[in-house]
Amino acid sequence: MNLHEQCLLRYLKNPDELSYSTEILKLNNFILEKRFIVKNFVAKSSIINYTDNIDLG
């Protein structure tokens, strides 16, 4: 069972805790989004070739 399913089950058992479950899902989605950005953009943009256009005299 994943986090979304757990939150839904918790809501069905205790509907008054919807805001708590919603905040957990928001936090989980934020973490997943940041992990995706770091994995797919930051890591790839830091690959630089330092040997291009170097004049050693």
C-alpha positions in Angstrom: 0.0 0.0 0.0 1.5 3.4 -1.0 1.2 6.7 0.8 -1.8 7.9 -1.2 -3.7 4.7 -0.4 -2.8 5.0 3.3 -4.0 8.6 3.4 -7.3 7.6 1.6 -7.8 4.8 4.1 -7.1 7.0 7.0 -9.6 9.6 5.6 -12.3 6.9 5.2 -11.8 5.8 8.8 -11.6 9.3 10.2 -13.1 12.0 7.9 -12.3 14.8 10.4 -8.5 14.2 9.7 -8.7 15.2 6.1 -6.6 18.3 6.5 -3.8 16.2 8.2 -3.8 13.6 5.4 -3.9 16.4 2.8 -0.8 17.9 4.3 1.0 14.6 4.3 0.2 14.2 0.6 1.4 17.7 -0.2 4.7 17.1 1.6 5.2 13.8 -0.1 4.5 15.3 -3.5 6.9 18.2 -2.8 9.7 15.7 -1.8 9.1 13.7 -5.0 9.1 16.8 -7.1 12.4 18.0 -5.6 14.0 14.5 -6.0 12.9 14.5 -9.7 14.4 18.0 -10.3 17.7 17.1 -8.7 17.9 13.8 -10.5 17.0 15.0 -14.0 18.2 18.6 -14.1 20.7 19.6 -11.5 22.9 16.5 -11.9 22.9 16.7 -15.7 23.7 20.5 -15.8 26.7 20.0 -13.6 28.5 17.9 -16.1 31.0 20.3 -17.6 33.9 19.6 -19.9 36.8 21.7 -18.6 39.2 20.6 -21.4 37.5 22.6 -24.1 39.3 25.7 -25.5 42.3 25.6 -23.2 45.5 27.2 -24.6 48.5 25.7 -22.7 50.9 28.0 -24.5 
